Amino acid sequence: MKRLTLLLTVTLLATPALAQGIRITKPSSQMGSSMSSGTVTTTTTTSATSSTMMDAPKGWRVVAGRIRAPRDVRLPAGSKVILTLEDVTVMDAPSKALLTVSFPASRLSTPYQIQFSPSRISARRTYAVMARVTDSNGRLLYITDQTHELPRAARAVLDLQVKAVR
């Protein structure tokens, strides 16, 4: 399987203030030999009012949607959303995180958008997008409790439903 590299680009459809501090990290267990552990790219969006999918490089796939709780929720100050793109092909084995993206959030529902080159994933494998929401101390507040399979379409909408952790 080809390894997913940091050619994945993530863009938020949130306000510029919310977009500050977006961190895109590739888990060190999946790093290629030419990349050093802990590579981090920071991205900020400047146009944040569009509710449509933003332009992506030619041939790239775009997945956008909202991370939703059962009801609208105001999150504690310093909360963040952590999205993970995982290889979930083998059902009885732990999934393999290919990409982790985190960004600050003050409310649920909150929008997200992921752009990536399809050449970095295998058509024979199954991928899922997972979401977690933590407070400023890292305590888990919300999590996806079902698998949200990565759509195969070039442009797709995928809303992620999260549930409160008790």
Sequence and secondary structure as in RCSB ss.txt:
>XXXX:A:sequence
MKRLTLLLTVTLLATPALAQGIRITKPSSQMGSSMSSGTVTTTTTTSATSSTMMDAPKGWRVVAGRIRAPRDVRL
PAGSKVILTLEDVTVMDAPSKALLTVSFPASRLSTPYQIQFSPSRISARRTYAVMARVTDSNGRLLYITDQTHEL
PRAARAVLDLQVKAVR
>XXXX:A:secstr
     TT EE   S HHHHTTEEEE  GGG  TTS TT EEEE  S     S     TT EEEEEEEE SS EE 
 TT EEEEEEEE  STTS  EEEEEEEEE SEESEEEEEEE GGGS TTS EEEEEEEE TT  EEEEE S  B 
  SSEEE  EEEEE  
